[in-house]
Amino acid sequence: MVVIDEAQELRKVRGVNLLPSLAYAYDNLRNVKFILGGSEMGLLHDTLGLRIQGHRSTGGLSSR
């Protein structure tokens, strides 16, 4: 399990792009689960290209 709080800060990391590594793990390592949290609205959309379905804070996630 990988837990990242304040995940919007990943956008600010300089010199290393962590998103391709996270995408690879998500796509290929089926036993690895991710929990991402953050205090900024739009975190999942802006940082990861995901949209939230349903209620803003409790909706299901979709990568489509």
N, CA and C atoms as an extended XYZ file, in Angstrom:
192
Properties=species:S:1:pos:R:3:atomname:S:1:resname:S:1:resid:I:1 pbc="F F F"
N         0.848       -1.167        0.000 N   MET     1
C         0.000        0.000        0.000 CA  MET     1
C         0.896        1.233        0.000 C   MET     1
N         0.543        2.175       -0.871 N   VAL     2
C         1.253        3.442       -0.960 CA  VAL     2
C         0.268        4.539       -0.576 C   VAL     2
N         0.617        5.316        0.450 N   VAL     3
C        -0.231        6.414        0.908 CA  VAL     3
C         0.535        7.714        0.706 C   VAL     3
N        -0.081        8.636       -0.011 N   ILE     4
C         0.536        9.935       -0.254 CA  ILE     4
C        -0.455       11.002        0.184 C   ILE     4
N        -0.088       11.749        1.218 N   ASP     5
C        -0.919       12.863        1.674 CA  ASP     5
C        -0.387       14.137        1.032 C   ASP     5
N        -1.264       15.095        0.825 N   GLU     6
C        -0.922       16.334        0.139 CA  GLU     6
C        -0.288       16.026       -1.223 C   GLU     6
N        -0.942       15.141       -1.964 N   ALA     7
C        -0.430       14.672       -3.249 CA  ALA     7
C        -0.265       15.791       -4.267 C   ALA     7
N        -0.952       16.915       -4.083 N   GLN     8
C        -0.787       18.023       -5.023 CA  GLN     8
C         0.643       18.549       -5.002 C   GLN     8
N         1.377       18.274       -3.946 N   GLU     9
C         2.769       18.717       -3.866 CA  GLU     9
C         3.664       17.971       -4.849 C   GLU     9
N         3.198       16.848       -5.396 N   LEU    10
C         3.984       16.129       -6.402 CA  LEU    10
C         4.266       17.001       -7.620 C   LEU    10
N         3.379       17.955       -7.887 N   ARG    11
C         3.577       18.865       -9.015 CA  ARG    11
C         4.787       19.758       -8.821 C   ARG    11
N         5.185       19.976       -7.574 N   LYS    12
C         6.260       20.923       -7.265 CA  LYS    12
C         7.633       20.271       -7.188 C   LYS    12
N         7.697       18.955       -7.234 N   VAL    13
C         8.981       18.267       -7.148 CA  VAL    13
C         9.789       18.599       -8.397 C   VAL    13
N        11.004       19.044       -8.201 N   ARG    14
C        11.865       19.441       -9.325 CA  ARG    14
C        12.919       18.373       -9.576 C   ARG    14
N        13.212       18.134      -10.851 N   GLY    15
C        14.284       17.219      -11.223 CA  GLY    15
C        13.867       15.767      -11.349 C   GLY    15
N        12.698       15.417      -10.834 N   VAL    16
C        12.206       14.042      -10.904 CA  VAL    16
C        10.715       14.095      -11.207 C   VAL    16
N        10.278       13.322      -12.200 N   ASN    17
C         8.857       13.224      -12.504 CA  ASN    17
C         8.365       11.893      -11.948 C   ASN    17
N         7.649       11.950      -10.836 N   LEU    18
C         7.178       10.736      -10.166 CA  LEU    18
C         5.945       10.132      -10.818 C   LEU    18
N         5.209       10.911      -11.591 N   LEU    19
C         3.944       10.428      -12.133 CA  LEU    19
C         4.087        9.223      -13.060 C   LEU    19
N         5.093        9.146      -13.942 N   PRO    20
C         5.226        7.932      -14.760 CA  PRO    20
C         5.468        6.672      -13.919 C   PRO    20
N         6.227        6.798      -12.853 N   SER    21
C         6.469        5.646      -11.976 CA  SER    21
C         5.190        5.227      -11.256 C   SER    21
N         4.427        6.207      -10.798 N   LEU    22
C         3.151        5.894      -10.151 CA  LEU    22
C         2.185        5.268      -11.149 C   LEU    22
N         2.168        5.777      -12.372 N   ALA    23
C         1.286        5.225      -13.407 CA  ALA    23
C         1.675        3.783      -13.726 C   ALA    23
N         2.967        3.515      -13.829 N   TYR    24
C         3.416        2.147      -14.097 CA  TYR    24
C         2.972        1.211      -12.974 C   TYR    24
N         3.185        1.634      -11.739 N   ALA    25
C         2.799        0.796      -10.603 CA  ALA    25
C         1.290        0.552      -10.592 C   ALA    25
N         0.517        1.597      -10.863 N   TYR    26
C        -0.938        1.467      -10.886 CA  TYR    26
C        -1.393        0.499      -11.979 C   TYR    26
N        -0.770        0.591      -13.141 N   ASP    27
C        -1.168       -0.235      -14.287 CA  ASP    27
C        -0.687       -1.674      -14.202 C   ASP    27
N         0.463       -1.912      -13.576 N   ASN    28
C         1.106       -3.220      -13.679 CA  ASN    28
C         1.288       -3.994      -12.374 C   ASN    28
N         1.228       -3.343      -11.260 N   LEU    29
C         1.448       -4.008       -9.970 CA  LEU    29
C         0.106       -4.134       -9.255 C   LEU    29
N        -0.631       -5.167       -9.601 N   ARG    30
C        -2.013       -5.316       -9.133 CA  ARG    30
C        -2.145       -5.462       -7.617 C   ARG    30
N        -1.095       -5.891       -6.940 N   ASN    31
C        -1.165       -6.048       -5.489 CA  ASN    31
C        -0.835       -4.763       -4.738 C   ASN    31
N        -0.469       -3.726       -5.448 N   VAL    32
C        -0.164       -2.441       -4.826 CA  VAL    32
C        -1.409       -1.567       -4.894 C   VAL    32
N        -1.810       -1.028       -3.762 N   LYS    33
C        -2.975       -0.142       -3.681 CA  LYS    33
C        -2.503        1.263       -3.348 C   LYS    33
N        -3.209        2.259       -3.853 N   PHE    34
C        -2.849        3.650       -3.645 CA  PHE    34
C        -3.944        4.390       -2.901 C   PHE    34
N        -3.542        5.214       -1.968 N   ILE    35
C        -4.438        6.156       -1.300 CA  ILE    35
C        -3.788        7.523       -1.441 C   ILE    35
N        -4.489        8.430       -2.127 N   LEU    36
C        -3.984        9.776       -2.327 CA  LEU    36
C        -4.905       10.756       -1.624 C   LEU    36
N        -4.307       11.675       -0.900 N   GLY    37
C        -5.085       12.691       -0.212 CA  GLY    37
C        -4.496       14.055       -0.481 C   GLY    37
N        -5.317       15.066       -0.295 N   GLY    38
C        -4.828       16.417       -0.489 CA  GLY    38
C        -5.851       17.425       -0.028 C   GLY    38
N        -5.380       18.617        0.224 N   SER    39
C        -6.268       19.661        0.726 CA  SER    39
C        -6.738       20.609       -0.366 C   SER    39
N        -6.253       20.453       -1.594 N   GLU    40
C        -6.656       21.350       -2.674 CA  GLU    40
C        -7.750       20.716       -3.527 C   GLU    40
N        -8.770       21.498       -3.824 N   MET    41
C        -9.798       21.043       -4.739 CA  MET    41
C        -9.169       20.875       -6.122 C   MET    41
N        -9.600       19.892       -6.862 N   GLY    42
C        -9.075       19.670       -8.192 CA  GLY    42
C        -7.779       18.879       -8.209 C   GLY    42
N        -7.367       18.373       -7.061 N   LEU    43
C        -6.114       17.612       -6.954 CA  LEU    43
C        -6.054       16.478       -7.966 C   LEU    43
N        -7.054       15.637       -7.985 N   LEU    44
C        -7.009       14.464       -8.849 CA  LEU    44
C        -7.083       14.849      -10.316 C   LEU    44
N        -7.900       15.831      -10.629 N   HIS    45
C        -8.019       16.257      -12.020 CA  HIS    45
C        -6.735       16.926      -12.498 C   HIS    45
N        -6.247       17.902      -11.767 N   ASP    46
C        -5.108       18.699      -12.215 CA  ASP    46
C        -3.793       17.922      -12.191 C   ASP    46
N        -3.589       17.126      -11.147 N   THR    47
C        -2.310       16.437      -10.991 CA  THR    47
C        -2.273       15.124      -11.742 C   THR    47
N        -3.352       14.362      -11.690 N   LEU    48
C        -3.340       13.009      -12.224 CA  LEU    48
C        -4.240       12.805      -13.431 C   LEU    48
N        -5.022       13.800      -13.794 N   GLY    49
C        -5.909       13.658      -14.940 CA  GLY    49
C        -7.115       12.783      -14.649 C   GLY    49
N        -7.513       12.685      -13.373 N   LEU    50
C        -8.684       11.899      -12.994 CA  LEU    50
C        -9.846       12.840      -12.727 C   LEU    50
N       -11.051       12.310      -12.877 N   ARG    51
C       -12.216       13.102      -12.518 CA  ARG    51
C       -13.004       12.359      -11.444 C   ARG    51
N       -13.724       13.119      -10.629 N   ILE    52
C       -14.522       12.543       -9.559 CA  ILE    52
C       -15.966       12.492      -10.015 C   ILE    52
N       -16.583       11.332       -9.858 N   GLN    53
C       -17.991       11.176      -10.183 CA  GLN    53
C       -18.773       11.233       -8.876 C   GLN    53
N       -19.944       11.830       -8.920 N   GLY    54
C       -20.749       11.910       -7.711 CA  GLY    54
C       -20.365       13.143       -6.895 C   GLY    54
N       -20.534       13.039       -5.594 N   HIS    55
C       -20.239       14.129       -4.690 CA  HIS    55
C       -18.765       14.515       -4.734 C   HIS    55
N       -18.463       15.792       -4.611 N   ARG    56
C       -17.086       16.283       -4.725 CA  ARG    56
C       -16.119       15.587       -3.771 C   ARG    56
N       -16.539       15.308       -2.548 N   SER    57
C       -15.582       14.789       -1.576 CA  SER    57
C       -15.667       13.282       -1.374 C   SER    57
N       -16.743       12.653       -1.813 N   THR    58
C       -16.875       11.224       -1.537 CA  THR    58
C       -17.171       10.404       -2.777 C   THR    58
N       -17.106       11.035       -3.953 N   GLY    59
C       -17.447       10.329       -5.195 CA  GLY    59
C       -16.438        9.274       -5.569 C   GLY    59
N       -16.843        8.387       -6.495 N   GLY    60
C       -15.936        7.383       -6.989 CA  GLY    60
C       -14.975        7.980       -7.989 C   GLY    60
N       -13.875        7.324       -8.217 N   LEU    61
C       -12.859        7.834       -9.127 CA  LEU    61
C       -12.976        7.177      -10.480 C   LEU    61
N       -12.595        7.927      -11.482 N   SER    62
C       -12.585        7.396      -12.837 CA  SER    62
C       -11.391        7.976      -13.570 C   SER    62
N       -10.685        7.139      -14.302 N   SER    63
C        -9.568        7.635      -15.084 CA  SER    63
C        -9.966        7.794      -16.552 C   SER    63
N       -11.231        7.699      -16.848 N   ARG    64
C       -11.703        7.804      -18.217 CA  ARG    64
C       -12.157        9.205      -18.541 C   ARG    64
